[in-house]
Amino acid sequence: MPSKSSARLAALTVAAACSTLSGVVLTTPAHADTVRIHDIQGTTRISPLAGQKVADVAGIVTGVRAYGSSKGFWIQDPNPDANPATSEGVFVFTGSAPKVAVGDSVTVTGTVSEYVPGGTSSGNQSVTEITKPTVTVVSGGNAVPAPTVIDARSVPAEYAPSGDAAANGSVNGLPLEPATYALDYYESLEGMSVQVADARVVTATDPYTELWVTVKPHEHANRRGGTVYGSYGSQNTGRLQIQSLGATADFPAANVGDALTGTTSGPLDYNQFGGYTLVAGKLGTLKSGGLQRETTREQARGELAVATYNVENLDPSDTTFAAHASAIVNNLKSPDIVSLEEIQDNNGAKDDGTVDASQTVNKLIDAIVAAGGPQYDWRSIDPVNDQDGGEPGGNIRQVFLFNPERVSFTDRAGGGSTTAVDVTKVHGRAQLTASPGRIDPASDAWKSSRKPLVGEFVFRGKTVFVIANHLNSKGGDQGLTAQYQPPVRSSETQRHLQATEVNTFAKKILDTQKNARVVALGDMNDFEFSDTAKILEGDGELWSAIKSLPKSERYTYDYQGNSQVLDQILVSPVIRRGCDLDYDSVHINSEFHDQISDHDPQVLRFRP
């Protein structure tokens, strides 16, 4: 995935770009109009009154948002109809600080609009709003409609209907079935006051003052409090994003496994970054779950420990070197070989043609020594400036760290940023034509993306081929709450080409030497059950070793309430079958609000 910071360049909730102001009139309301909120919302995702002007729509103010680009307020009809598919709440977009308060009885005249957060190209659902409003305050201090309880019983187990084939897979025109589908259930509550109680946190508080909870505590739960994402066909329907209408400083700093005890209540919104969101006027009390960062065991003398760790755009100006070093030494127990992803050049995002990353790498190595770890050596190949994607100017790349007291690197000249490495046979054994080298850097598969770094290592007289990867991100994929169901995962097209290249290279090594020890590892940016993983594995050339763990322990990243796999270590058959393989996903980052990277490192131990 793109880093959470780079993916979020807007306000907490990106909303309608309506350059209008509202007028507040303290007069007797008009009586002629009979349009109610549920008439505006209708029984599908699109209002039957979209684009039309409505007059004197009555409701009680249930929440006021006076910050960000989506200023406005929510109103709810205290006298609902009998149709569970029609929401009784709606957002009134004012564009400036609203001049109403929770508990005001108001009437609103304006235009019904359908706004798509992130734009239509995002594939997101729309939010039904009243825009260009004129607001009449009838009275204040009224009782607010009781919030609808969202819990394990109310949310259906099935996630979403299949989209209408005649509408390119969109669900927008389908009648809502809130008793059947979770997305329909949430849509039927759009704009209404809702509440959750004693909800467990399944994604930690992020820099944008939001977190995720689950209302289904037993749904694909893991032992550390998260909710595991295990297949496209079995979505976690109990996930719900929480934001707050209150002060940022009052928002809880939560880790996975913590709980918001008591009730958390407020209007149900829909935004660009996660879909349905409870925007709390009242937050539950944070109760710690006591989650601790994990520590793996030290490798035995005869075991080779290989790790992958995405250090999230590390450059010399960062303040996280000591923390990363401590993680490598104390939590990972100083693996023999570490594949680092997202090492930036010596001046980070400054786009001045610099590609050398020696300062970045050596600063990390020095910090590792200061933390009591080994004096690692390293190998890498500088990319061509601005050709490998990532943060502009940063020139991220993969780097091999290795402990020369335990393992040696076989240097073989000829590798370069634009030179393709190949495999040859020497004395009956596979050998790289260059070490380190890059896999087919001119291929379209690697356009604006990181090229795999390949190297030969020797451990106790045995050669091990290591392929360090950072495949293209999921940026551009439609979200799980998209109007298109199932969502389109457009980023897979390039990632599948990349996976094919990696598998082809591994196969070339194995065709040259059947019993070759091959490790392909890194940030694969895809799940262990994905087609990307299947292509990487091929016809048995490689196998994703995270599948040696129980399903509930398979995760390396936490995104929108889903604990999921992005980082993988794949191995050739001789390692899988005969080397006492031991895999560990070391959870030190993804579950914590004070993370130093959004990825958890992975460690594989085996006996070559």
Residue pairs with C-beta under 8 A, 6 or more apart in sequence:
1 7
1 473
1 474
1 475
1 525
1 557
1 559
1 566
1 598
2 473
2 474
2 475
3 312
3 313
3 598
4 206
4 207
4 598
5 207
6 391
7 273
7 475
8 207
8 208
8 273
10 69
10 272
11 67
11 68
11 69
11 70
12 67
12 68
12 208
12 209
12 210
12 243
12 271
13 65
13 68
13 69
13 70
13 117
13 243
13 269
13 271
13 272
13 277
13 279
14 69
14 70
14 117
14 118
14 271
14 272
14 273
15 68
15 69
15 70
15 72
15 93
15 115
15 117
15 127
15 129
15 271
16 70
16 93
16 113
16 115
16 127
16 129
16 131
17 69
18 93
18 95
18 113
18 115
18 131
18 132
19 95
20 93
20 94
20 95
20 131
20 132
20 133
21 94
21 95
21 96
22 92
22 94
22 95
22 96
22 98
22 99
22 132
22 133
22 134
22 135
23 133
23 134
23 135
24 99
24 100
24 135
24 136
24 137
25 134
25 135
25 136
25 137
26 136
26 137
27 136
29 56
29 58
29 107
29 136
29 138
30 55
30 56
30 107
30 109
30 136
31 56
32 55
32 56
33 54
33 55
33 56
33 57
35 49
35 54
35 55
35 56
35 57
36 57
36 58
36 77
36 81
37 57
37 59
37 75
37 76
37 77
37 87
37 88
37 89
37 90
37 191
38 77
38 80
38 81
38 83
38 86
38 87
38 88
39 48
39 49
40 47
40 49
40 54
40 57
40 90
40 112
40 128
40 130
41 47
41 86
41 87
41 88
41 90
41 128
41 190
41 191
42 48
42 49
42 86
43 83
43 85
43 86
43 175
43 176
44 172
44 173
44 174
44 175
44 176
45 125
45 126
45 171
45 172
45 173
45 174
45 176
45 187
45 483
46 114
46 126
46 128
46 172
46 173
47 112
47 114
47 128
49 112
50 112
50 113
50 114
50 128
51 111
51 112
51 113
52 111
52 112
53 109
53 110
53 111
53 112
54 108
54 109
54 110
54 111
54 112
54 130
55 109
56 107
56 108
56 109
56 136
57 75
57 90
57 107
57 108
57 109
57 110
57 130
58 77
58 105
58 106
58 107
58 138
59 75
59 76
59 77
59 78
59 89
59 90
59 105
59 106
59 107
59 108
60 75
60 76
60 77
60 78
60 103
60 104
60 105
60 106
60 142
60 143
60 144
60 145
61 73
61 74
61 75
61 100
61 101
61 102
61 103
61 104
61 105
61 106
61 144
62 74
62 75
62 76
62 89
62 102
62 144
62 145
62 192
62 193
62 266
62 267
62 281
63 73
63 74
63 102
63 193
63 245
63 266
63 267
63 279
63 281
64 73
64 74
64 98
64 100
64 101
64 102
64 245
65 71
65 72
65 73
65 98
65 245
65 279
66 97
66 98
70 93
71 93
71 94
71 95
71 96
71 97
71 98
72 91
72 92
72 93
72 94
72 95
72 98
72 129
73 91
73 92
73 94
73 98
73 100
74 89
74 90
74 91
74 92
74 191
74 193
74 267
75 89
75 90
75 92
75 106
75 108
76 88
76 89
76 90
76 144
76 145
76 191
76 192
76 193
77 88
77 89
77 145
78 143
78 145
80 88
81 88
84 178
84 179
84 188
85 175
85 176
85 177
85 178
85 184
85 188
86 188
87 128
87 187
87 188
87 189
87 190
87 191
87 192
88 145
88 192
89 189
89 190
89 191
89 192
89 193
89 267
89 268
90 128
90 129
90 130
90 190
90 191
91 127
91 128
91 129
91 130
91 191
91 267
91 269
92 98
92 108
92 110
92 129
92 130
92 133
92 135
93 113
93 115
93 129
93 130
93 131
93 133
94 133
94 135
98 135
99 135
100 106
100 135
100 137
101 140
102 144
102 281
103 140
103 141
103 142
103 143
103 144
104 137
104 138
104 139
104 140
104 142
105 137
105 138
105 139
105 140
105 142
106 135
106 136
106 137
106 138
107 135
107 136
107 138
108 130
108 133
108 134
108 135
108 136
109 133
109 134
109 136
110 130
110 131
110 132
110 133
110 134
111 130
111 131
111 132
112 128
112 129
112 130
112 131
113 128
113 129
113 130
113 131
114 126
114 127
114 128
114 129
115 126
115 127
115 129
116 122
116 124
116 125
116 126
116 127
117 124
117 127
117 270
117 271
117 272
118 124
118 272
122 272
122 478
122 479
122 482
123 478
123 479
123 482
123 483
123 484
123 487
123 488
124 270
124 272
124 275
124 478
124 479
124 481
124 482
124 483
125 172
125 187
125 270
125 275
125 481
125 482
125 483
126 172
126 483
127 190
127 269
127 270
128 190
128 191
144 193
145 192
145 193
146 193
147 192
147 193
147 194
147 195
147 265
147 266
148 154
148 189
148 192
148 193
148 194
148 195
149 194
149 195
149 196
149 197
150 189
150 194
150 195
150 196
150 215
150 240
150 278
151 196
151 197
151 215
152 215
152 216
152 217
152 218
152 219
152 238
154 185
155 182
155 185
155 186
155 215
155 216
155 237
155 238
156 178
156 179
156 180
156 181
156 182
156 184
156 185
156 237
157 182
157 237
158 180
158 181
158 182
158 237
159 181
159 182
159 183
159 235
159 237
159 480
160 171
160 181
160 182
160 183
160 184
160 235
160 485
160 486
161 171
161 174
161 177
161 180
161 181
161 183
161 184
161 485
162 169
162 485
162 486
163 169
163 170
163 171
163 174
163 483
163 484
163 485
163 486
164 170
164 171
164 173
164 174
167 173
168 484
169 484
169 485
169 486
169 488
170 483
170 484
171 183
171 483
171 484
171 485
172 483
176 184
176 187
176 188
177 184
178 184
178 185
178 187
178 188
179 185
182 235
182 237
183 276
183 481
183 485
186 268
186 275
186 276
187 276
189 268
190 268
190 269
190 270
190 276
191 267
191 268
191 269
192 267
192 268
193 265
193 266
193 267
193 268
194 265
194 266
194 267
194 268
194 278
195 263
195 264
195 265
195 266
195 278
196 213
196 215
196 240
196 260
196 263
196 264
196 265
196 278
196 284
197 262
197 263
197 264
197 284
198 259
198 260
198 261
198 262
198 284
199 213
199 214
199 215
199 240
199 242
199 259
199 260
199 264
199 284
200 213
200 214
200 217
200 225
200 257
200 258
200 259
200 289
201 211
201 212
201 213
201 225
201 254
201 255
201 256
201 257
201 258
201 259
201 260
201 289
202 212
202 213
202 214
202 225
202 226
202 227
202 239
202 256
202 558
202 561
202 562
202 563
203 211
203 212
203 226
203 256
203 558
203 559
203 560
203 561
203 562
204 211
204 254
204 255
204 256
204 558
204 591
204 592
204 593
204 595
205 211
205 251
205 252
205 253
205 254
205 593
206 593
208 273
209 243
209 244
209 248
209 251
210 241
210 242
210 243
210 274
210 277
211 241
211 242
211 252
211 254
212 239
212 240
212 241
212 242
212 274
212 560
212 561
213 239
213 240
213 242
213 260
213 264
213 561
214 227
214 236
214 238
214 239
214 240
214 561
215 238
215 240
216 236
216 237
216 238
217 238
219 227
219 236
219 237
219 238
220 227
220 228
220 229
220 230
220 234
220 236
220 552
221 227
221 228
221 552
222 228
222 552
222 553
222 555
222 563
223 552
223 553
224 256
224 257
224 291
224 587
224 591
225 256
225 257
225 258
225 289
225 291
225 591
226 256
226 257
226 555
226 558
226 563
226 591
227 236
227 238
227 239
227 561
227 562
227 563
228 551
228 552
228 554
228 555
228 562
228 563
228 564
229 236
229 527
229 555
229 562
229 563
229 564
230 529
230 551
230 554
231 529
232 486
232 529
235 480
236 561
236 562
239 560
239 561
239 562
240 276
240 277
240 278
240 561
241 271
241 274
241 275
241 276
241 277
241 278
241 560
241 561
242 260
242 264
242 277
242 278
242 280
242 283
243 269
243 277
243 278
243 279
243 280
244 250
244 251
244 266
244 279
244 280
244 283
245 266
245 279
245 280
245 281
246 280
246 281
246 283
250 283
251 283
252 258
252 260
252 283
252 286
253 286
253 593
253 594
254 260
254 286
254 593
255 288
255 289
255 291
255 591
255 592
255 593
256 289
256 291
256 558
256 563
256 591
256 592
257 289
257 290
257 291
257 591
258 286
258 287
258 288
258 289
258 291
259 284
259 286
259 287
259 289
260 283
260 284
260 285
260 286
260 287
261 284
261 285
261 286
261 287
262 284
262 285
263 282
263 284
264 278
264 280
264 282
264 283
264 284
265 278
265 280
265 281
265 282
266 278
266 279
266 280
266 281
266 282
267 278
267 279
267 281
268 276
268 277
268 278
268 279
269 276
269 277
269 278
269 279
270 276
270 277
270 481
271 277
274 479
274 481
274 560
275 479
275 480
275 481
276 481
291 591
291 592
293 331
293 587
293 588
293 592
294 331
294 586
294 587
294 588
295 330
295 331
295 333
295 586
296 331
296 332
296 333
296 584
296 586
296 603
297 333
297 584
298 333
298 334
299 305
299 333
299 335
299 336
299 605
300 605
302 460
302 607
303 580
303 582
303 605
303 606
303 607
304 336
304 337
304 407
304 459
304 460
304 464
304 605
304 606
304 607
304 608
305 333
305 335
305 336
305 337
305 603
305 604
305 605
306 335
306 336
306 337
306 338
306 339
306 464
306 466
306 519
306 521
306 569
306 603
306 604
306 605
306 606
307 328
307 332
307 335
307 337
307 338
307 339
307 601
307 602
307 603
307 604
308 338
308 339
308 341
308 468
308 521
308 522
308 523
308 567
308 568
308 569
308 601
308 602
309 324
309 327
309 328
309 332
309 338
309 339
309 340
309 341
309 597
309 599
309 601
309 602
310 340
310 341
310 342
310 470
310 522
310 523
310 567
310 597
310 598
310 599
310 601
311 320
311 324
311 340
311 341
311 342
311 343
311 364
311 597
312 342
312 596
312 597
312 598
312 599
313 342
313 344
313 348
313 349
313 390
313 391
313 394
313 396
314 320
314 321
314 324
314 340
314 342
314 343
314 344
314 360
314 364
315 344
315 345
315 346
315 347
315 348
315 349
315 360
315 394
316 346
316 347
316 348
316 359
316 360
316 363
317 347
317 348
318 348
320 596
320 597
321 363
321 364
321 367
322 367
322 370
322 371
323 596
324 364
324 367
324 596
324 597
325 364
325 367
325 368
325 370
325 371
325 373
326 371
327 588
327 596
327 601
328 334
328 335
328 338
328 368
328 371
328 373
328 601
329 368
329 371
329 372
329 373
330 371
331 586
331 588
331 601
332 338
332 586
332 601
332 603
333 603
334 368
334 373
334 374
334 403
335 403
335 603
336 402
336 403
336 406
336 407
336 459
337 400
337 401
337 402
337 403
337 407
337 457
337 466
338 376
338 400
338 401
338 402
339 398
339 399
339 400
339 453
339 466
339 468
339 469
339 521
339 522
340 361
340 364
340 398
340 399
340 400
340 401
341 396
341 398
341 450
341 468
341 470
341 522
341 523
341 599
342 390
342 396
342 470
342 523
343 357
343 360
343 361
343 380
343 396
343 397
343 398
343 399
344 357
344 360
344 390
344 391
344 394
344 395
344 396
345 354
345 355
345 356
345 357
345 360
345 382
345 393
345 394
345 395
346 354
346 356
346 357
346 358
346 359
346 360
347 354
347 393
348 391
348 393
348 394
349 391
349 392
349 393
349 394
350 393
351 386
351 392
351 393
352 393
353 385
354 385
354 395
355 382
355 383
355 384
355 385
355 395
356 382
357 380
357 382
357 395
357 397
357 399
361 378
361 380
361 399
361 401
364 401
365 375
365 376
365 378
365 401
368 374
368 376
369 375
374 403
374 405
374 406
375 404
376 401
376 402
376 403
376 404
377 401
377 402
377 403
377 404
377 409
378 399
378 400
378 401
378 402
379 399
379 400
379 402
379 409
379 411
379 436
379 453
379 455
380 397
380 398
380 399
380 400
380 436
380 453
381 397
381 415
381 416
381 417
381 436
381 437
381 438
381 453
382 395
382 397
382 417
383 395
383 396
383 397
383 417
383 450
383 451
384 417
384 418
385 395
386 392
386 393
386 395
387 448
388 395
388 396
388 397
388 446
388 448
388 449
388 450
388 451
389 396
389 448
389 449
389 450
389 472
389 473
390 396
390 450
396 450
396 470
397 450
397 453
398 450
398 452
398 453
398 468
398 469
398 470
398 522
399 453
399 468
400 409
400 436
400 453
400 455
400 466
400 468
402 408
402 409
402 457
406 459
407 457
407 458
407 459
408 457
408 458
409 435
409 455
409 456
409 457
409 458
410 432
410 435
410 455
410 456
410 457
410 458
410 463
411 435
412 431
412 432
412 433
412 434
412 435
412 456
413 434
414 433
414 434
414 437
415 421
415 434
415 435
415 436
415 437
415 438
416 434
416 438
417 438
417 441
417 451
418 441
418 442
419 434
419 437
419 438
419 441
420 437
420 438
420 439
420 440
420 441
420 442
421 432
421 433
421 434
421 435
421 437
421 438
421 439
421 454
422 432
422 433
422 508
423 430
423 431
423 432
423 433
423 505
423 508
423 509
423 512
424 430
424 431
424 432
424 433
424 512
425 431
425 512
425 513
428 513
429 463
429 512
429 513
429 516
430 463
430 465
430 509
430 510
430 512
430 513
430 516
431 456
432 454
432 455
432 456
432 465
435 454
435 455
435 456
436 453
436 454
436 455
437 453
437 454
437 455
438 451
438 452
438 453
438 454
439 451
439 452
439 454
439 467
439 501
439 502
439 505
440 446
440 451
440 501
440 505
441 451
443 497
443 501
444 497
445 494
445 497
445 498
445 500
445 501
446 498
446 501
447 494
448 472
449 470
449 471
449 472
449 494
449 498
450 469
450 470
450 471
452 467
452 468
452 469
452 501
452 502
452 505
452 520
452 522
453 467
453 468
454 465
454 466
454 467
454 468
454 505
455 465
455 466
455 468
456 463
456 464
456 465
456 466
457 463
457 464
457 465
457 466
458 464
459 608
460 608
462 517
462 608
463 516
463 517
464 517
464 518
464 519
464 608
465 509
465 516
465 517
465 518
465 519
466 518
466 519
466 520
466 521
467 502
467 505
467 506
467 518
467 519
467 520
467 521
467 522
468 521
468 522
469 498
469 502
469 520
469 521
469 522
469 523
469 524
470 522
470 523
470 525
471 495
471 498
471 499
471 522
471 523
471 524
471 525
471 526
471 532
472 491
472 494
472 495
472 498
472 525
473 491
473 525
474 489
474 491
474 525
474 526
475 491
476 490
476 491
477 487
477 488
477 489
477 490
477 491
477 492
478 484
478 487
478 488
478 489
478 490
479 487
479 560
480 487
480 560
482 488
491 525
492 526
492 530
492 531
492 532
495 525
495 526
495 532
496 531
496 532
496 535
499 524
499 532
499 533
499 535
499 536
500 535
502 520
502 536
503 535
503 536
503 537
503 538
503 541
503 542
506 518
506 520
506 538
506 541
506 542
506 572
507 538
507 541
509 516
509 518
509 572
510 516
510 518
510 541
510 572
510 573
515 574
516 572
516 574
517 571
517 572
517 574
517 575
517 579
517 608
518 541
518 542
518 571
518 572
518 575
519 569
519 570
519 571
519 572
519 575
519 604
520 536
520 542
520 569
520 570
520 571
521 567
521 568
521 569
521 570
521 602
521 604
522 567
522 568
523 566
523 567
523 599
524 532
524 533
524 536
524 566
524 567
524 568
525 532
525 566
526 532
526 533
526 565
526 566
527 533
527 564
527 565
527 566
528 544
528 546
528 547
528 554
528 565
528 568
533 544
533 568
536 542
536 544
536 568
536 570
537 543
537 544
537 570
540 573
541 572
541 573
542 570
542 571
542 572
543 570
543 571
543 573
543 576
544 568
544 569
544 570
545 568
545 569
545 570
545 571
545 576
545 581
545 583
545 604
546 554
546 556
546 565
546 568
546 569
546 583
546 585
546 602
547 554
548 581
548 583
549 583
549 585
553 585
554 565
554 585
555 563
555 564
555 565
555 585
555 587
555 590
555 600
556 564
556 565
556 566
556 567
556 568
556 585
556 590
556 599
556 600
556 602
557 563
557 564
557 565
557 566
557 567
557 590
557 598
557 599
557 600
558 564
558 590
558 591
563 590
563 591
566 599
567 585
567 599
567 600
567 601
567 602
568 602
569 583
569 602
569 604
571 581
571 604
571 606
575 581
575 606
575 608
579 606
579 607
579 608
580 606
580 607
581 604
581 605
581 606
582 604
582 605
582 606
583 602
583 603
583 604
583 605
584 602
584 603
584 604
584 605
585 600
585 602
586 600
586 601
586 602
586 603
587 600
588 600
588 601
589 595
589 596
589 597
589 598
589 599
589 600
589 601
590 598
590 599
590 600
